[in-house]
Amino acid sequence: MFILVTGVAGFIGSNFIYQYLKSHPQDTLIGFDALTYAGNLENLKDVPKDQLDRFIFVKGDITDANQVRSVFTKRPVQGVIHFAAESHVDRSIHDPAIFLKTNILGTHTLLDAAKENWYQDGIWTEGVRFLQVSTDEVYGSLGEEGLFSETTPLDPHSPYSASKAGSDLIAKAYHDTFGMPVVITRCSNNYGPYQFPEKLIPLIITRALAHQSLPIYGDGRQIRDWLFVTDHCNAIDLVFHAGIPGEVYNIGGNNEQENIAIVKTILTILQEITGDHEINENLITHVTDRLGHDRRYAIDASKIIKELGWKPEKTFEKGIRDTIQWYLKNQEWLNQVKTGDYQRFYETNYLHSDGKKTALN
């Protein structure tokens, strides 16, 4: 089976490639990625040699219909697993247009190409499947109690989450209108190896190691549900093969943590491992809160647990230690990804968040 996987050079996509190739020796994955700032082919350099003949990389843009169509015409693609997305809320606040283009129009381009190849004379090719990977952020924000279920109304609050909600609805429409075998997953916050250091956990790790200030939005008490990336990849694999077309599956780690608690945990573990006492809570700097910052996310994953038998395997205590150890062992990777684009991102979102420019220390 040939499966088109978009966004393979990103954080979750690259982790998925490693897991899927190992678990499904009969399948071939076609990796498709535009290699924008967070797409890094170094993330895939450790694909085992005996699996390389089942992994084909194609550099391409999901918004380019000709590039997408060419993948379908060159090989008999029977499935699409769609990770590719602009995914950082802060960037979406400063440049909403690229999020709308990539996340909504790009998803439509993929759906259209799949339909063109799989739907003939009112009949869908047997065994085809399109999996739309989404986020719990499309549900909006929770109060102090309650969980997001698959039936929670969509209420996105940022250009990023609105663009993901739009792409989910386009995917759903292709199922409802044309009968396309579409499944949608919505996950909580992921963490683990290969995550670009604009996201909270790798940002704190990298800056703490350099004894640089650690910018925390507002009071830092925003709550997120944290899921180790390999647990997410296992869930996607399961939904792709066993999920019911037209259904949505929430994927969560059942691990709610305040952002400030995450930061303090990282500092404690880093100090313990490195013996560096300059890595401490004095590095924490509170900055003006993000515009439209959602207060709390929490996932009800009971549907995928009961219907498909999935459950997260890695505890946060083990996962955060493994993640920190990975970044400590992969300093060369970190140095390569911390490009001028990363630096510009940091300056835009943190140095000016309190209305004045400060030094990177």
N, C-alpha and C positions, 0 to 999 in steps of 0.2 A: 504494500500500500504506500502510495506517495502522498505525503502530507505537507502542505504549505504552512510554515510557521513564520509569522511576521514578528519583527522586533527581536530577532534572535541575538543581536549583539548587545542588548540591554541587560539589565539586572535579572529580572525574572525569566526572560526568554532564554538567556544563556544557561541558567540553572536547569531550565526545563529540557534543553537539548541534551545535557549530560544524562539526566535521569531517564528520559524517554529512549534514547539510543541503547542504553544498558538494559532497559526493561522489555524492549520490543525489537528483537533482532531481525524480525521479518519485515520491518517497515523502513522506508527511506524518508528522511526529512529534507525538505527544501527550505533553507533559511533565507529569509528576505528582510533586508534592513537597509535604510538610507544612510546609516552611519553618521547621524547627526551628533551633537556634542556628547550625549550619553551613550551612544552606540560605539562599542569598542571591540574590535576583532580579537584583541588580546584576551577577552573573556572566554574565547573559544579555543585557545591554543592548546588546551590540554585534552581535547577530544582524542581518545585512544586510537592508535594507528589502525587497529583491526575494525574500527567503526567508521573510519573516514570515508569508506566507499559508500556508506549509507547516509552521508551528510553532504548536501550540495548547497554552497552559499551563492546567493545572487544579490548583488548590490542594486537596490531599487527603491523607488518612492511609491508608497501605497496610493498616493493621489494621482499618479501617472497611469492612466488606463492602459496605454500601450505596453508599458513595462509589466503591469500585472497580467494582462492578457497573454503576454509572451510566455509566462511561467506555465499557464494552463495549456497552451498549445504545444509546448515542447515536451511535456510529460503528462501522464494521465493522473492528474491530481484528484484525489478522492476525499480529501479533508482539508479544512483550514482551521488553524488555531491562531487566533488574532490577538497578539500581545501589543503590537506596535501602537504607540500613542505618545503624544506630549503629555507628561504626567505630573509636572510640578506646579502646585498651586501658586507659589510666588511668581513664577515665570508667567503664568496665565493672567495674573493681575497686571503685569507690565506689557504683555503682548498677547491679548486675547485672540487675535486673528489667526495666528498659526495653530492654535488649539482647535478652533472651529474647522479650519481647513483639514488638518491631519486627522483629527478624531472623528469628525462627522463625515466629511466628504471622502476621506480615505477609506473609512469603513464601507460607505456606499459603493465605492469603486470595487472593493473586494467582493462584496455581495453580488454586484452586477456581473462581474467576471465569472463568479462561481455559477450563478444562475444561467448565464449564457452557455456554459459548458455542461452543466448537469441536468438541464431542464429541456427536454425535447418532446414536442407534440403532447404537452400537458402531463408528461410523466417524468419523475425524478429518477436519475440513475440510482440503482440500488446500492446502499451502503455508504452514500456520501454524507458528510456532516460538516457544519460550520459552527465553531465555538467562539463566541464573543467574550473576551476577558474584560471584566469591568471592576468597579470599585464600590465600596460601601458609601463613599462620599456622595453618591447620587441621591441618597436618602435624606441628606441634610444633617441636622444636628439633633441630638437627644437631650432631654433633661437629665436629672440625677438618676432617674430610674428608667427601665424599659430597654428593649433590644430591637434592632432592625430585623424584621422578617422579610421574606420574599414578597409579601403583600403590602409592605409599608409604602405609602405613596412617595413618589419621587419628588424631592424638594431641594435641588442643588443650590448652593450659595456662592460658588465661585465660577469664573469662566471655565476652569478645568472641569469641575464636576458637572456643570451644565453641558459641556461638550461630550462628556462620557454618557450622560443621560440621553442626549440626542442620538449618539451612536447606538446605544442599547435599543432605543425605540425604532430606529431604522432597521436593525437586525430583527426585532420582533415583528415589524411590519412585513418583512420578507417571508417570515413564517406564516403570519396570519393571512396575507394576501395571496402568496404564491405556493404556500405549503413547503417552503424550504426547510430542511431539517436543521434548525438553528437551536442551540442551547446557549444560555448566558450564565456566567459565573460572576459573583460580586464578592470581593475579598476584603479583609481588613488590612491594616498596615503590615507590610512585609519587611523582614530584615534578614541579613545573612551575607554571604560572600558576593563580591562583584557589584555591590550597590554603589552608585555614583555618589560622591561625597557632598552633594547638595542636600541630601536627606538627613534627618535628625541624627540617627545613630552613627553613621560613618563620619558625619560632620563633627560630632563631639569627639569621637575617637581621634581623628586626625589633628584637630586643633588642640586637644588636650596633650597629645604627645609632643606638640611643638610649644607648649606652655602659652598658647594664645587664648584670648578671651573667648568665652563660650556664650554666644548670643541666645537668649531665651525669650521667646515672645511673651509679653504681658507677665502674668504671675506664674506662668509655667504649669498651671494646673489643668490644662486641656487633657482630656482622657482619650486614649486610643486603645484598640484591641490589637495586640501584636501577634503575628503569625510568622513562624520560621519559613523561609522561602521553599525549602524542600517539601514541607507539608503542603504548601499551596500547590506546588507542581504535581504532587501525587493526587491531589483532589482534581486538578484539571485533567490529568490523564484519565481518571475514573469517570468524570462527567463526559468527556469526549467519547468514550466507548460505551458507557452505560446510561447516560442521562437521557431523559425523555425529551424529544423535540418539542420546542415551544415553552419549555420550563426554564425557570431561573433557580440557581442554587447559590445560597450564601455560604461563604467559606471563612470561618473565623478561628482564632486561636484560643478563645475563652480565657483571655489574659488581658484584663483592663489595667492600664497603668497611666498615671499622670506623667506628662513630659518631664517635669522636674525630677520625678522619682527615677525615670530612665537615666537622666543625666547623672544623677548622684550614684546610681548603681555602676555606670560605666567608669566614673572616676574612682570608685572604691576598687573595682577589679583591676583597672589599669595600674593603680598605685601598688596593689598587692603583687601583680605579675612583674612589674618593672622595678619596684623598689624606689621609684622616683616620687619623693614627697612634695615636689613642686606641682604635681598633678593633684589638685585638691579643689574644694568648693570655692576657693577665692577666685578661681578663673571665671565663675559664672557671672554674666552680665545680663540684666533684664533690659530688654529693648521694647519700644512701642509695639503693641500687638498688631498682628496682620489684619488687614481689612477683611471683614466678613469671616473672621476665624470661627469655625465651628467648635463648640465647647466639648462635646462628647460623642464618640462613635462606639457602638457595641453591637456585635453580630450574634444573631440567633442562628446557629448552624445545625439545628436539630433535623432539618429536612434531609440534608446530604448524609448526616449520620444515620438516620433511620432508614432512608430509602436506598442508599448506595453503600452503606457500611464504612464510610470514611471517618477517621478521627485524627486530630493532630497528634503526632508522636513525640515531638521534642518540646520539653518544658522550656519556659522562658529562662529559667536559671541556667540550664545547659546551653540553650541556644545563644544567649548573649555572651557567654564565655567563649563558645566556639567562634562566634563572629569576631570578637575582640582578638582572639588568637589568630584568626585568618588575616586580619588587617596588619597585625604585628609581623606576620611571616611574609607579607606581600607588600613591603614598602616600595619596591620597584614599580609595581602596578599602580600604587597610589601616586607616585611621583609622575607617572606618565599621564594619568587622567586629570591631574590638577593643572590644567592648561589655562591659557589666558581667558577662555570662555568661562571656566569655573571661577576665576578671579573676578571677572566682571559680574557674574551672578552674585558673588558674595558682597561686592561693593554696592550693588543695586539694592539688595534686599536687607542688608544688615547695617552697613556703615551709615546709611542715610535714614534709617528707620526712626531715629529719635530727632531728626531734623538737622543733624550736624554730622560732619565727616570726622571720623576718628581713625587712629592708626590700627593696623592689623596686629594688635598684640594685647 
